[in-house]
């Protein structure tokens, strides 16, 4: 018999790609949004799977709403991808960020415990929790969060660990480093860069004004990362995993490669403005994803150059989102 999955936050990048992956695995897929009646679920439409997914309304910070959704769907697996997802925006909305991520995660865990059913739970963690670690981060690296978003994700991570240890739930967190795709909204820096490069190549006289181009991140390809999420819930026991490529590059390098795709020299069109720097910035993100390879059999296949190329191909119309 096929399994049933409930994806909380299905309208986002990861939710849409995960839904596609689970449908390919013959799952019955349900997805939540705060108001499913008015949400366009555009990412599901872009992937051509909107009609294959049943959607319902759920307010993550309202326990009764969460319990009602879990009880109605009766899922085998719950994927928690909901909550405010922008690091930059979290500095402007710290309360909403903490509530949507931390309280939302707690309500899902408690609803699963309340039902008493053997539901497996995946939580979307974040590499932002590590802060400015001096070495490549693995599952044992201490958290030193440097943004309201990272603080909220760290709280959710330990809630998951506590429910796993105290109540015996199959609950785990994927500590994902940056992962991108054309489904990212333009408020995310990678889409912002690619979209600007495409407009300038088409004749726009704009200049791209950025924050700190010297920050370094481990950038991967989002459709591959959702496979790791699924693999985590297929294990014999629940365990947290770092998911990343293991290769770190500067934002300036990402910008340079994106502009090169359109035969442009980024130095002529891009400038850094200190007024756009964040109040406290994670300078470098480095990962050690060896455990995912040895235990999950998962390894990133797409490096930075591949990520940039695919995003630019879709942005320029040379490829469709579903080509990847």
C-alpha positions in Angstrom: 0.0 0.0 0.0 1.2 3.5 -0.8 2.1 5.8 2.1 0.5 9.1 3.0 2.6 12.3 3.6 1.6 15.6 5.0 3.9 18.5 3.9 3.5 21.6 6.0 4.7 24.6 4.0 4.1 22.9 0.6 3.8 26.2 -1.3 7.5 27.0 -0.9 10.5 25.8 -2.9 11.3 22.7 -0.8 7.7 21.7 -0.3 7.0 21.7 -4.1 10.1 19.7 -4.9 9.4 17.3 -2.1 5.8 16.8 -3.2 7.0 15.9 -6.7 9.5 13.4 -5.3 6.9 11.7 -3.1 4.4 11.5 -5.9 7.1 9.8 -8.0 7.4 7.3 -5.0 3.6 6.7 -5.3 2.7 8.6 -2.1 -0.6 10.2 -1.5 0.4 13.8 -0.8 -1.4 16.4 1.3 -0.1 19.9 1.8 -0.9 22.7 4.1 -1.1 26.5 3.8 -2.4 29.0 6.3 -5.3 29.6 3.9 -5.5 27.0 1.2 -8.6 28.6 -0.3 -6.7 31.7 -1.4 -3.1 30.3 -1.8 -2.2 30.0 -5.5 0.3 27.1 -4.9 2.2 28.5 -7.9 5.2 26.3 -7.4 3.1 23.2 -7.6 1.6 24.5 -10.8 5.1 25.2 -12.2 6.1 21.6 -11.5 2.8 20.4 -13.1 1.6 18.6 -10.0 -1.1 20.9 -8.6 -3.9 18.5 -9.4 -2.2 15.6 -7.8 -1.8 17.2 -4.4 -4.7 17.6 -1.9 -4.4 20.9 0.1 -5.9 22.0 3.3 -5.7 25.0 5.6 -3.6 24.9 8.8 -2.3 27.6 11.1 1.0 26.2 12.6 0.9 28.4 15.6 -2.7 27.2 16.5 -2.5 23.8 18.2 -6.1 23.0 17.5 -5.6 23.7 13.8 -2.5 21.5 13.7 -4.2 18.7 15.5 -7.2 18.9 13.2 -5.0 18.6 10.1 -2.9 15.7 11.4 -6.1 13.8 12.6 -7.8 14.4 9.2 -5.0 13.3 7.0 -3.7 10.4 9.2 -0.3 10.6 7.6 2.5 8.1 7.8 5.1 10.9 7.5 4.9 14.6 8.3 7.4 17.0 6.8 7.7 20.4 8.6 8.9 22.9 6.1 6.6 25.8 7.3 7.6 29.0 8.9 9.2 32.3 8.0 12.1 31.3 5.7 14.2 34.5 5.2 17.2 35.3 7.3 17.2 38.9 6.3 13.5 39.4 7.0 13.9 37.8 10.4 15.8 40.9 11.6 12.7 43.0 10.8 10.2 40.4 12.1 11.9 38.5 15.0 8.7 37.7 16.9 6.8 36.4 13.9 9.9 34.4 12.9 10.2 32.7 16.3 6.5 32.0 16.6 6.1 30.6 13.1 9.2 28.3 13.4 9.5 27.3 17.0 5.8 27.3 18.1 4.8 25.7 14.8 7.3 22.9 15.3 6.2 22.3 18.9 2.6 22.1 17.9 3.3 19.5 15.2 5.3 17.4 17.6 2.7 17.6 20.3 -0.1 16.8 17.8 1.8 13.7 16.7 2.3 12.7 20.4 -1.4 13.3 21.1 -2.5 11.0 18.3 -0.4 8.1 19.7 0.2 6.9 16.1 3.6 5.9 14.7 4.0 9.0 12.5 7.5 9.8 11.3 8.4 13.5 11.5 11.0 15.5 9.5 11.9 19.0 10.6 13.6 21.5 8.4 16.7 22.6 10.3 19.2 25.1 9.1 23.0 25.6 8.9 22.4 29.1 10.1 22.3 27.6 13.6 26.0 27.0 13.5 26.9 30.7 13.2 30.6 31.4 12.5 32.0 28.0 13.2 35.8 27.8 12.7 35.7 24.4 11.2 33.5 22.5 8.7 30.3 21.7 10.5 28.9 18.2 11.2 26.1 16.9 13.4 28.2 17.4 16.6 29.2 21.1 15.9 27.8 23.4 18.6 25.1 26.0 17.6 26.0 29.7 17.8 23.0 31.4 16.0 23.5 34.9 14.8 20.1 35.9 13.5 16.5 35.7 14.8 15.9 33.1 12.1 18.8 30.9 13.4 17.7 31.3 17.0 14.2 30.0 16.0 15.6 27.1 14.0 17.9 26.2 16.9 15.0 26.1 19.3 13.0 23.9 16.9 16.0 21.6 16.5 16.2 20.9 20.3 12.4 20.5 20.5 12.7 17.7 18.0 15.6 16.1 19.8 13.6 16.3 23.1 10.5 14.7 21.7 12.7 11.9 20.2 14.4 11.2 23.5 11.7 11.9 26.0 8.6 10.5 24.1 10.1 8.0 21.7 8.9 9.8 18.6 10.5 9.1 15.2 11.5 12.7 14.8 14.6 14.1 13.2 16.0 17.4 11.7 17.8 17.9 8.5 20.5 20.6 9.0 20.5 21.9 5.5 23.0 24.3 4.1 22.0 26.7 1.4 20.1 25.1 -1.5 18.7 27.0 -4.5 16.5 26.6 -7.5 14.4 28.7 -9.9 11.5 28.3 -7.4 13.1 30.7 -5.0 11.4 34.0 -4.7 13.4 37.0 -5.8 13.9 38.2 -2.1 16.4 35.4 -1.9 19.8 36.6 -3.0 20.5 33.9 -5.6 17.3 34.6 -7.5 17.9 38.3 -7.1 21.3 38.0 -8.8 20.2 35.8 -11.6 17.1 37.9 -12.4 19.1 41.1 -12.4 21.8 39.6 -14.7 19.1 38.5 -17.1 17.5 41.9 -17.2 20.8 43.7 -17.7 21.7 41.3 -20.6 18.3 42.2 -22.1 19.1 45.9 -22.1 18.3 47.2 -18.7 20.5 50.0 -17.5 20.2 49.2 -13.8 22.9 48.4 -11.4 22.7 45.5 -8.9 23.3 46.8 -5.4 24.3 44.0 -3.0 25.3 43.7 0.7 28.5 41.9 1.6 29.9 40.0 -1.4 32.6 38.4 0.7 30.3 36.1 2.7 30.8 32.4 1.9 28.2 29.7 1.7 27.8 26.1 0.7 25.3 26.2 -2.2 23.5 23.1 -3.5 20.6 22.2 -5.8 17.3 22.0 -4.0 15.7 19.1 -5.8 18.5 16.9 -4.6 18.1 18.0 -1.0 14.5 16.9 -0.7 15.6 13.4 -1.6 17.7 13.5 1.6 14.7 14.6 3.6 12.8 11.5 2.4 15.7 9.2 3.0 15.9 10.4 6.6 12.4 9.1 7.3 13.2 5.7 5.7 15.9 4.8 8.3 15.5 2.2 11.1 16.0 4.9 13.7 15.6 8.7 13.8 18.8 10.7 13.5 19.8 14.3 12.5 21.9 14.9 9.4 23.9 17.7 7.9 22.9 18.0 4.2 25.3 20.0 2.0 27.8 19.7 -0.9 30.9 20.1 1.3 32.2 22.9 -1.0 32.1 26.6 0.0 32.1 29.7 -2.3 31.8 33.4 -1.8 28.7 35.4 -2.8 30.9 37.4 -5.1 31.8 34.1 -7.0 28.2 33.3 -7.4 27.5 36.8 -8.8 30.5 36.5 -11.2 29.4 33.2 -12.6 25.8 34.3 -13.0 26.8 37.4 -15.0 29.4 35.4 -17.0 26.5 33.1 -18.2 25.0 36.2 -19.9 28.4 37.3 -21.2 28.6 40.2 -18.7 31.4 41.4 -16.4 29.8 41.6 -13.0 32.3 44.3 -11.9 30.7 46.7 -14.4 27.2 46.2 -13.0 27.4 45.2 -9.4 28.2 47.2 -6.3 28.4 46.5 -2.6 26.6 48.9 -0.1 27.4 48.6 3.6 23.9 49.9 4.4 22.6 46.5 3.2 24.8 44.5 5.6 22.9 42.6 8.2 23.2 43.6 11.9 25.0 40.3 12.6 26.3 38.3 9.7 27.3 34.7 9.3 30.6 35.2 7.6 31.4 31.6 6.4 29.4 28.5 6.1 31.4 25.2 5.8 29.9 21.7 5.9 31.1 18.2 6.5 28.2 16.0 5.2 30.1 12.6 5.4 27.4 11.0 7.7 24.7 11.6 5.1 26.8 9.8 2.5 27.7 6.8 4.8 24.3 6.4 6.5 21.8 7.6 3.9 23.7 6.9 0.7 23.1 10.5 -0.2 25.6 12.8 -1.8 25.2 16.2 -3.6 25.6 15.8 -7.4 25.4 19.5 -8.4 28.1 22.0 -7.5 28.0 25.8 -7.6 28.6 26.0 -11.3 25.8 23.6 -12.0 23.4 25.5 -9.7 24.2 28.8 -11.4 23.9 27.4 -14.9 20.5 25.8 -14.2 19.0 28.8 -12.6 20.3 31.0 -15.5 19.0 28.6 -18.1 15.5 28.7 -16.6 15.6 32.5 -16.1 16.6 33.1 -19.7 14.0 30.6 -21.1 16.6 28.2 -22.4 15.2 25.5 -20.1 12.0 24.7 -18.2 11.8 24.2 -14.5 10.7 20.6 -15.0 13.8 19.9 -17.1 15.7 19.4 -13.8 
